[in-house]
């Protein structure tokens, strides 16, 4: 993968890989893919490098692990409040 993908489409992109897959495999295969967030972006390979899990049984498993390392910029709209008034 060497392109840009919106965060909402990452799980679909991960379905293109064979599972089980090691973290190292996903780090290497996803390097160069830019994930676009609500406010910013990051390299998908670098994000998988931050994941503690060593192996993934499915695309859903990999995506769930990825959710734990996403930066704050990945969620919500830029400048969105958390409801405090």
ROTOR-892500 format. One line per 3 residues: number of its first residue (from 1); their letters; for each residue y negated, x, z negated of C-alpha. Coordinates in steps of 0.001 Angstrom, whole numbers. Each point is the difference from the previous one (the first is absolute). Example, Ala and Ser with C-alpha at 12.3 -4.5 7.8 and 13.67 -1.06 7.14 Angstrom:
1> AS> 4500,12300,-7800; -3440,1370,660
***
This chain:
1> XXX> 0,0,0; -3389,1393,921; -2469,-2847,84
4> XXX> -2030,-2367,-2144; 1497,-3029,-1710; -1496,-2617,-2295
7> XXX> 1506,-79,-3477; 1247,-3531,675; 2172,1334,2849
10> XXX> 1495,3038,-1745; 3185,-1775,-1108; 681,-1030,3592
13> XXX> -512,3594,1154; 2450,1216,-2645; 2693,-2264,1440
16> XXX> 182,2345,3002; 1788,2642,-2112; 3662,265,-968
19> XXX> 889,-596,-3641; 902,1317,-2437; -2768,2549,497
22> XXX> -1171,2811,-2247; -3574,376,-1139; -185,3311,1907
25> XXX> 1050,-1750,3213; -2729,-2626,-375; -2586,2645,-925
28> XXX> 832,1918,3192; 420,-2979,2321; -3117,-1825,-1216
31> XXX> -2305,3045,-66; -2898,-524,2359; 11,-3790,-330
34> XXX> -3277,-1252,-1424; 229,-3087,-2202; -3194,-2053,142
37> XXX> -1073,-1608,-3279; -2649,-2569,-833; -2278,2924,-828
40> XXX> 1307,3309,1329; 3231,1486,1275; 2756,2495,-852
43> XXX> 2824,1873,1688; 3269,-1914,-426; 2023,3206,-322
46> XXX> -2274,1185,-2809; 398,-3333,-1780; 3793,293,132
49> XXX> -388,3520,-1381; -1502,-1572,-3132; 2937,-2387,-503
52> XXX> 2410,975,-2804; 3030,-1702,1550; 2349,2396,1843
55> XXX> 1791,-2472,2291; -664,-3419,1484; 2683,-2526,861
58> XXX> -2164,-2143,2312; -3474,-401,1476; -772,-2463,-2787
61> XXX> 1066,2568,-2587; -2239,2663,1570; -2958,-2389,237
64> XXX> 376,-1074,-3633; 3,3640,-1142; -3047,650,2174
67> XXX> -1919,-2777,-1771; 93,2041,-3213; -1941,2925,1503
70> XXX> -2647,-1815,2036; -3591,895,-892; -2393,-2651,-1304
73> XXX> -1632,-119,3443; 3186,-1547,1373; -453,-3404,-1590
76> XXX> -2652,-2642,307; -3121,-139,2045; -2633,2740,-256
79> XXX> -2418,-873,-2792; 2166,-2884,-1192; -336,-731,-3716
82> XXX> 2911,-759,-2260; -1480,-3364,-956; -2431,1079,-2707
85> X> -3246,-1884,247
***
